[in-house]
Amino acid sequence: VLGVVAINLWVLHQTQSRIEHDVLLCRSQPVGLVFGTAQWLRAGGPNPYYRARMETAAELLRLNRVQHLLLSGDNRTRYYNEPVSMWRSLRHRNVEDTHMTLDYAGFSTFDSVVRAKEVFGAKRLMLISQAWHLPRALFIADALGLEATGCAVPDEGIAGEWQLRLREWLARAATFGDLYLWGREPYFLGPLEPIQLSP
């Protein structure tokens, strides 16, 4: 327990200064990495986490805080495809195809960040997600030598959010092991496909 707490405090200390909670103040980066999540809640109804990520991503592009969006999510079955769901939602928000790249193998936060560097050739990233998720993502980016900042999306919260936050504390400790103890590798990498930024 003390180890988990110590790792979490260290991760938060290393990353909090690079997380901005106001979209207007998020520092410009060439690529915004949008982490996938379910569009709909299991209990029914739209997922506010998903909606917040899509609205923030579209706004960041309109504000020229990012030039391109990398939509990274789970695509394990034909009936569940996070990248395509994000693409559709952003198209409805008038985001052009030329400003989006879909990553179909972002099965986890770890995989998404590693693939952003190793497959899509990103060196500088804006990570777009809820504030409680960003420290872990930034911690991974730091370990990979990426120049990354976090842009926290509005968080309306959902019933049982405390369970997600508790799980995130455990996930941060597990990520420390992934990076420095047992040498985790992404589920799938594949060939280099550098993102082409629009002029």
C-alpha positions as CSV (number, residue, x, y, z in Angstrom):
1,V,0.0,0.0,0.0
2,L,2.8,2.4,0.9
3,G,4.5,1.6,-2.4
4,V,1.3,2.4,-4.4
5,V,0.9,5.7,-2.5
6,A,4.5,6.7,-3.0
7,I,4.5,5.9,-6.7
8,N,1.2,7.9,-7.1
9,L,2.6,10.9,-5.3
10,W,5.7,10.8,-7.4
11,V,3.8,10.6,-10.7
12,L,1.5,13.4,-9.7
13,H,4.5,15.6,-8.7
14,Q,6.2,14.9,-12.0
15,T,3.2,15.7,-14.2
16,Q,0.7,18.1,-12.5
17,S,2.5,21.3,-13.7
18,R,2.0,20.3,-17.4
19,I,-1.8,19.7,-17.1
20,E,-3.9,22.6,-18.1
21,H,-7.6,22.7,-17.1
22,D,-8.7,25.6,-19.3
23,V,-8.8,24.7,-23.0
24,L,-8.0,28.3,-23.9
25,L,-4.7,28.0,-22.1
26,C,-3.6,24.6,-23.4
27,R,-0.1,25.0,-24.9
28,S,0.0,24.4,-28.7
29,Q,1.4,21.1,-29.9
30,P,1.5,19.7,-33.5
31,V,-0.5,16.5,-32.6
32,G,-3.3,16.0,-30.1
33,L,-3.7,12.4,-28.9
34,V,-7.3,11.6,-28.0
35,F,-7.7,8.6,-25.9
36,G,-10.7,6.3,-26.7
37,T,-13.5,5.3,-24.4
38,A,-17.0,3.9,-24.8
39,Q,-19.5,6.2,-26.5
40,W,-22.3,4.8,-24.4
41,L,-22.6,3.8,-20.8
42,R,-23.3,0.2,-19.9
43,A,-26.4,1.4,-17.9
44,G,-27.6,3.2,-21.0
45,G,-27.2,6.8,-22.2
46,P,-24.3,8.7,-23.6
47,N,-20.9,8.6,-21.8
48,P,-20.1,12.2,-20.6
49,Y,-16.3,11.3,-20.7
50,Y,-16.5,10.5,-24.4
51,R,-18.6,13.6,-25.2
52,A,-16.2,15.9,-23.3
53,R,-13.2,14.4,-25.2
54,M,-14.8,14.9,-28.5
55,E,-15.9,18.5,-27.9
56,T,-12.6,19.5,-26.4
57,A,-10.6,17.9,-29.3
58,A,-12.7,19.7,-31.9
59,E,-12.3,23.0,-30.0
60,L,-8.6,22.6,-29.8
61,L,-8.4,22.2,-33.5
62,R,-10.6,25.2,-34.1
63,L,-8.4,27.3,-31.8
64,N,-5.2,26.1,-33.6
65,R,-3.9,24.6,-30.4
66,V,-3.3,21.4,-32.4
67,Q,-2.8,20.8,-36.1
68,H,-3.8,17.2,-36.1
69,L,-5.8,14.7,-34.0
70,L,-4.6,11.1,-33.4
71,L,-7.7,9.1,-32.4
72,S,-6.4,6.1,-30.5
73,G,-8.7,3.4,-29.2
74,D,-9.9,-0.2,-29.0
75,N,-11.0,-2.1,-32.1
76,R,-11.0,-5.7,-30.9
77,T,-14.3,-6.7,-32.5
78,R,-16.4,-5.6,-35.5
79,Y,-19.1,-4.4,-33.1
80,Y,-16.9,-2.1,-30.9
81,N,-14.6,0.4,-32.7
82,E,-13.6,3.4,-30.6
83,P,-11.5,5.1,-33.3
84,V,-14.3,5.0,-35.9
85,S,-16.8,6.3,-33.3
86,M,-14.5,9.2,-32.5
87,W,-14.0,9.9,-36.2
88,R,-17.8,10.0,-36.8
89,S,-18.4,12.3,-33.8
90,L,-15.7,14.7,-34.9
91,R,-17.0,14.7,-38.4
92,H,-20.4,15.8,-37.0
93,R,-18.4,18.6,-35.3
94,N,-17.1,19.7,-38.7
95,V,-13.6,18.3,-38.3
96,E,-12.1,17.4,-41.7
97,D,-10.6,14.0,-42.5
98,T,-7.3,15.7,-43.3
99,H,-6.9,16.6,-39.6
100,M,-7.5,13.1,-38.2
101,T,-5.6,9.9,-38.1
102,L,-7.1,6.7,-36.7
103,D,-5.1,4.3,-34.5
104,Y,-7.0,1.0,-34.3
105,A,-4.6,-0.6,-31.9
106,G,-4.8,1.8,-28.9
107,F,-5.9,-1.0,-26.6
108,S,-4.6,0.8,-23.5
109,T,-3.1,4.1,-22.4
110,F,0.3,2.5,-22.6
111,D,-0.2,1.2,-26.2
112,S,-1.7,4.5,-27.4
113,V,1.3,6.6,-26.2
114,V,3.9,4.1,-27.4
115,R,2.3,3.8,-30.8
116,A,2.0,7.6,-31.1
117,K,5.8,7.7,-31.1
118,E,6.8,4.4,-32.7
119,V,4.2,4.0,-35.4
120,F,3.0,7.6,-36.0
121,G,6.3,9.3,-35.5
122,A,5.1,11.9,-33.0
123,K,7.7,13.7,-31.0
124,R,5.5,16.4,-29.4
125,L,2.0,15.6,-28.2
126,M,-0.9,17.2,-26.4
127,L,-2.7,14.4,-24.4
128,I,-6.4,15.0,-24.3
129,S,-8.4,13.2,-21.6
130,Q,-9.9,13.7,-18.1
131,A,-7.6,15.3,-15.5
132,W,-7.4,12.2,-13.4
133,H,-6.2,10.1,-16.4
134,L,-3.6,12.5,-17.7
135,P,-0.8,12.0,-15.1
136,R,-0.4,8.4,-16.0
137,A,-0.4,9.2,-19.7
138,L,2.2,12.0,-19.2
139,F,4.3,9.7,-17.1
140,I,4.5,7.2,-20.0
141,A,5.3,9.9,-22.5
142,D,8.1,11.1,-20.2
143,A,9.6,7.7,-20.0
144,L,9.6,7.5,-23.9
145,G,11.3,10.8,-24.3
146,L,8.3,12.6,-25.8
147,E,7.6,16.3,-25.2
148,A,4.1,16.1,-24.0
149,T,1.5,18.3,-22.2
150,G,-1.9,17.5,-20.9
151,C,-5.2,19.3,-21.8
152,A,-7.9,18.2,-19.3
153,V,-11.4,18.1,-20.6
154,P,-14.4,19.2,-18.6
155,D,-15.4,16.5,-16.1
156,E,-19.1,16.2,-15.3
157,G,-18.5,13.0,-13.4
158,I,-20.7,9.9,-13.4
159,A,-22.1,7.6,-10.8
160,G,-19.3,5.4,-9.4
161,E,-16.5,7.7,-10.6
162,W,-14.7,7.1,-7.3
163,Q,-14.1,3.5,-8.5
164,L,-12.4,4.8,-11.7
165,R,-10.2,7.1,-9.7
166,L,-9.2,4.3,-7.3
167,R,-8.5,2.1,-10.3
168,E,-6.3,4.9,-11.7
169,W,-4.2,4.9,-8.6
170,L,-3.6,1.2,-9.0
171,A,-2.9,1.7,-12.8
172,R,-0.3,4.3,-12.1
173,A,1.6,1.8,-9.9
174,A,1.3,-0.9,-12.5
175,T,2.6,1.5,-15.1
176,F,5.7,2.1,-13.1
177,G,6.3,-1.7,-13.2
178,D,5.5,-1.7,-17.0
179,L,8.2,0.9,-17.7
180,Y,10.9,0.1,-15.2
181,L,10.6,-3.5,-14.0
182,W,9.2,-6.0,-16.5
183,G,9.6,-4.2,-19.8
184,R,6.1,-4.2,-21.2
185,E,5.7,-4.0,-24.9
186,P,2.6,-2.8,-26.9
187,Y,0.1,-5.5,-28.0
188,F,0.8,-4.6,-31.6
189,L,3.1,-2.1,-33.3
190,G,3.4,-2.5,-37.1
191,P,5.2,-0.4,-39.7
192,L,5.9,3.3,-39.3
193,E,3.1,5.5,-40.6
194,P,4.2,9.1,-39.9
195,I,1.4,11.6,-39.5
196,Q,1.3,14.1,-42.3
197,L,0.5,17.5,-40.9
198,S,-1.7,19.8,-43.0
199,P,-0.1,23.1,-44.0
